[in-house]
């Protein structure tokens, strides 16, 4: 089905920027929505940002105004532009994709990419 490959994580100083990418390298399916979640050590996975097929977006409160989610025209790659990064943004970032096959809904996840923000 969908195979999500993330890239762009790394180490950055506070106040810096990073851009994450997540591409579907699996079957060509109609993806309804794609999003980014993150999980810091000892914490639950939380929504960072999501974008629906129509282009509407949703952000976690802690990243509003600093992060921007977008998709390519083919709607197979989702990006997360992260600006004004803070040490508390340090986490493993996962992308996911929600799609349908033969009327059944699925959600697949990428393997995660580490983002570390130093103070």
Residue pairs with C-beta under 8 A, 6 or more apart in sequence:
1 26
1 27
1 29
1 99
1 101
1 106
1 108
2 24
2 26
2 27
2 29
2 31
2 97
2 99
2 106
2 108
3 24
3 25
3 26
3 108
4 22
4 23
4 24
4 25
4 26
4 95
4 96
4 97
4 108
4 109
4 110
4 111
5 22
5 23
5 24
5 25
5 110
5 111
6 20
6 21
6 22
6 93
6 94
6 95
6 110
6 111
6 112
6 113
7 20
7 21
7 22
7 113
8 18
8 19
8 20
8 21
8 80
8 113
9 18
9 20
9 93
9 113
9 114
9 115
10 18
10 114
10 115
10 116
11 116
11 117
11 118
12 18
12 85
12 115
12 116
12 117
12 118
13 117
13 118
14 85
14 86
14 87
14 117
14 118
14 119
15 84
15 85
16 85
16 117
17 81
17 82
17 83
17 84
17 85
18 82
18 85
18 115
19 79
19 80
19 81
19 82
20 36
20 79
20 80
20 82
20 93
20 95
20 113
20 115
21 77
21 78
21 79
22 34
22 36
22 77
22 78
22 79
22 80
22 95
22 110
23 76
23 77
24 31
24 76
24 77
24 97
28 76
29 99
29 100
29 101
30 53
30 99
30 100
31 53
31 75
31 76
31 97
31 98
31 99
32 52
32 53
32 98
32 99
32 100
33 50
33 51
33 52
33 53
33 97
33 98
34 50
34 51
34 71
34 75
34 78
34 95
34 96
34 97
34 98
35 47
35 48
35 49
35 50
35 51
35 58
35 69
35 78
35 95
35 96
36 47
36 48
36 49
36 50
36 69
36 78
36 80
36 93
36 94
36 95
36 96
37 45
37 46
37 47
37 48
37 93
37 94
37 95
37 96
38 45
38 46
38 48
38 89
38 91
38 92
38 93
38 94
38 115
39 45
39 46
39 91
39 92
39 94
39 112
40 88
40 90
40 91
40 92
43 91
45 94
46 60
47 58
47 59
47 60
48 59
48 60
48 63
48 67
48 69
48 80
48 93
49 57
49 58
49 59
49 60
49 63
49 67
49 68
49 69
49 80
50 57
50 58
50 69
51 57
51 58
51 69
51 70
51 71
51 78
53 75
55 71
57 69
59 67
59 69
62 88
63 82
63 89
66 82
66 83
66 84
66 85
67 80
67 81
67 82
67 83
68 80
68 81
68 83
69 78
69 79
69 80
69 81
70 78
70 79
70 81
71 77
71 78
71 79
72 79
78 95
78 97
80 93
80 95
82 89
82 115
85 115
85 117
86 117
87 117
87 118
87 119
88 117
89 115
89 117
90 115
90 116
90 117
91 115
92 112
92 113
92 114
92 115
93 112
93 113
93 114
93 115
94 109
94 110
94 111
94 112
94 113
95 109
95 110
96 107
96 108
96 109
96 110
97 107
97 108
98 105
98 106
98 107
99 105
99 106
99 108
100 106
